[in-house]
C-alpha cells in the first residue's frame, strides 16, 4: 500500500533512513507531557546528542511549529537542532546535548555569586531573545527550567530551550493565545489582550528580579492574588534583601516590569543597558540571595509536575479571569513611568 505523503509532518525530515540505524539510544534525560528526551550517540563518530521522541498522537500544530522554528534559528545562546527523523508514528528531533545545569541550580552550587554573574546570565538570555525577536519569533515561555548551561565549565554559555509554545509573527499580526507559566506571564497575556514580542521581555524582567534577590516579584500562595499583582505591576524592592543591590540593577528591572508593553524595554535596548553591559556591577558575594534562591528552587521542585505547559489556560478555564480578579483594570493601571519603591 503506498504511503501518503500527507502522513509525514515535515518536508525536511529524513525518512529513507531509520533513527535506530544511525544512533544508539542512551539514558533518559527528561520526560514531559508530550515527549521523552534521551541522550544518544551517533554511530561511527561517537558524538553525543539529545533526541526528543514524540508520538504522533500529540497535537500536530505544536510539534510542527517547534521544529519549524528550530530549523530557522542558529545562535550561541539557543539550543540547536541537527536534524529530524520521521516515521508514520514517531518524530525524532536530534538536538544539541546540553550538559550543564539549570540557571538557578548552578548559582546555588557555586561558592561565589555576585551582580556580575547575574548580569552575565541576563545578557546571555537577552542576546538569545534579541535574536529571536529580530527573526519575528516570540518564545512565550521563558522561565528557569528553559534556561540551561551548555556545559559544566566556569565560562559556559546559557542556552534557551523548549520552543513548544513559540510562534513566528509578523508586524501585522498580534497574538491573543493565553499561554505560558503564570508567574512569568506579562499582564497583556493574562488579560487575553493582543500582545507581541515584548511579552518575552517581561519574563526576562521576572528572571532578572529573581537572580538579584532570590524570590519572585509577584509571588503569592493565592493564585488570583498573584494575577492581581501581575496585572497592576505590583512588586517592590523589599528591605533588607534589596538594600545592597545596585541602583543600576534596579533600574533594569523597573524598565522591564512595565505594565504597558509599548513602554517596556526592548531586547536590543536592554543589551545596551549599563548593568547588562557589565560596566557598573557590584562584585561582592550575595550570600543572602543565594540562600533565597535555594528556597526558591525547593518550592519549584515541590510544585513541579510532568505537565508544565499551559497552567494559565487551566486557571482561565475555571473562572473568567477578569471576574475572578474583580478589579477595575483601567483605574488600577500603574503609570508606566512610576518608580517602584
Residue pairs with C-beta under 8 A, 6 or more apart in sequence:
3 88
7 88
8 15
8 86
8 88
9 56
9 60
9 63
9 64
9 67
9 86
9 91
10 64
10 67
10 84
10 86
10 91
12 71
12 84
13 84
13 85
13 86
13 91
14 83
14 84
14 85
14 86
15 85
15 86
15 87
17 85
18 85
18 87
19 51
19 85
19 92
21 43
22 42
22 43
23 40
23 41
23 42
23 43
23 49
23 51
23 94
24 40
24 41
24 43
25 38
25 40
25 51
26 38
26 39
26 40
26 41
26 48
27 38
27 39
28 36
28 37
28 38
29 37
29 38
29 39
29 50
30 36
30 37
31 37
31 306
32 306
32 307
32 308
32 309
33 306
33 307
33 308
33 309
34 54
34 58
34 59
34 62
34 63
34 164
35 52
35 53
35 54
35 58
36 52
36 53
37 50
37 51
37 52
37 53
37 95
38 50
38 51
38 53
39 48
39 49
39 50
39 51
39 97
40 48
40 49
40 50
40 51
40 94
41 47
41 48
41 49
42 48
42 49
48 97
49 82
49 94
49 95
49 96
49 97
50 94
50 95
50 96
50 97
50 98
51 92
51 93
51 94
51 95
52 92
52 93
52 95
53 90
53 91
53 92
53 93
54 63
54 90
54 91
54 93
55 89
55 90
56 88
56 89
56 90
56 91
62 164
63 91
65 163
65 164
65 166
65 167
65 168
66 93
66 163
66 164
66 166
67 81
67 84
67 91
67 93
68 168
69 137
69 163
69 166
69 168
70 80
70 81
70 93
70 95
70 163
71 81
72 135
72 137
72 168
73 131
73 132
73 135
73 137
74 80
75 127
75 128
75 131
75 132
76 127
76 157
77 124
77 125
77 127
77 128
77 131
77 157
77 158
77 159
77 160
78 128
78 131
78 132
78 159
78 160
78 161
79 95
79 96
79 98
79 148
79 159
79 160
79 161
80 95
80 96
81 93
81 94
81 95
81 96
82 94
82 95
82 96
83 94
84 91
84 92
84 93
84 94
85 91
85 92
85 94
86 92
95 161
96 159
98 148
98 149
98 150
98 151
98 159
98 161
99 150
99 151
99 152
100 106
100 148
100 149
100 150
100 151
100 152
100 156
101 109
101 148
101 149
101 152
102 144
102 145
102 147
102 148
102 149
103 121
103 144
103 147
103 148
103 149
103 158
103 207
103 211
104 144
104 210
104 293
104 296
104 297
105 297
106 149
107 113
107 117
107 211
107 290
107 293
108 290
108 293
108 294
108 297
110 117
112 285
113 285
113 286
113 289
113 290
114 281
114 282
114 283
114 284
114 285
114 286
115 212
115 245
115 246
115 249
115 275
115 281
115 282
115 283
115 284
115 286
116 278
116 281
116 282
116 283
118 208
118 211
118 212
118 249
118 281
118 286
119 249
119 275
119 276
119 278
119 281
120 278
121 158
121 211
122 204
122 207
122 208
122 211
122 252
122 276
123 271
123 276
123 277
123 278
124 157
124 158
125 142
125 147
125 158
125 160
125 204
125 207
126 204
126 267
126 270
126 271
126 276
127 271
128 158
128 159
128 160
129 139
129 142
129 160
129 200
129 201
129 204
129 267
130 267
130 268
130 270
130 271
132 138
132 139
132 166
132 200
133 197
133 200
133 266
133 267
133 268
134 268
135 168
136 168
136 169
136 170
136 171
137 166
137 167
137 168
137 169
138 166
138 167
138 169
138 175
138 196
138 197
138 199
138 200
139 146
139 160
139 163
139 165
139 166
139 200
139 203
140 165
140 166
140 167
140 175
140 179
140 180
140 189
140 199
140 200
141 162
141 164
141 165
141 166
141 179
141 180
141 181
141 184
141 309
142 160
142 184
142 200
142 203
142 204
142 207
143 181
143 183
143 184
143 203
143 207
144 207
144 210
144 300
145 162
145 300
145 308
146 160
146 161
146 162
147 158
147 159
147 160
147 161
147 207
148 158
148 159
148 161
149 156
149 157
149 158
149 159
150 156
150 157
150 158
150 159
164 309
165 179
165 180
165 309
167 175
167 177
169 175
169 196
169 197
174 194
174 195
174 196
175 194
175 195
175 196
175 199
176 192
176 193
176 194
176 195
178 189
178 190
178 192
178 312
178 313
178 316
179 189
179 309
179 310
179 312
179 313
180 189
180 199
180 203
180 312
181 308
181 311
181 312
182 190
182 223
182 226
182 227
182 230
182 311
182 312
182 315
183 206
183 216
183 218
183 219
183 226
184 202
184 203
184 206
184 207
185 199
185 202
185 203
185 230
185 312
186 195
186 198
186 199
186 202
186 203
186 230
186 261
187 202
187 230
187 231
187 233
187 259
188 194
188 195
188 199
188 261
189 195
189 199
189 312
190 227
190 230
190 231
190 312
190 321
191 231
191 321
191 322
191 329
192 316
192 321
195 261
196 261
197 266
197 267
198 261
198 262
198 264
198 266
199 261
200 267
201 256
201 264
201 265
201 266
201 267
201 270
202 256
202 257
202 258
202 261
202 264
204 256
204 267
204 270
205 217
205 252
205 253
205 256
205 257
205 264
206 216
206 217
206 218
206 257
208 249
208 252
208 253
208 256
209 216
209 217
209 235
209 253
209 257
210 216
210 217
210 293
210 296
211 289
212 242
212 245
212 249
212 253
212 286
212 289
213 237
213 238
213 241
213 242
213 245
213 289
213 292
214 241
214 288
214 289
214 290
214 291
214 292
214 293
214 294
214 295
214 296
215 241
215 292
215 295
215 296
216 296
217 229
217 235
217 253
217 257
218 226
218 229
218 230
218 234
218 235
219 226
220 226
220 229
223 315
224 324
224 325
227 315
227 321
227 324
227 325
228 234
228 325
228 327
229 235
231 259
231 325
231 327
231 329
231 332
232 259
232 327
232 332
232 333
232 334
233 257
233 258
233 259
233 334
233 340
234 334
235 257
235 340
236 340
236 341
237 245
237 250
237 340
237 341
240 288
241 288
241 289
241 292
242 250
244 282
244 284
244 286
245 282
246 275
246 280
246 281
246 282
248 273
248 274
248 275
248 280
248 281
249 275
249 281
251 273
251 275
252 265
252 270
252 273
252 275
252 276
254 339
254 340
255 264
255 265
255 270
255 273
256 264
256 265
256 270
257 340
258 264
258 265
258 336
259 333
259 334
259 336
260 336
263 336
263 337
265 273
270 276
271 277
274 280
275 281
315 321
322 329
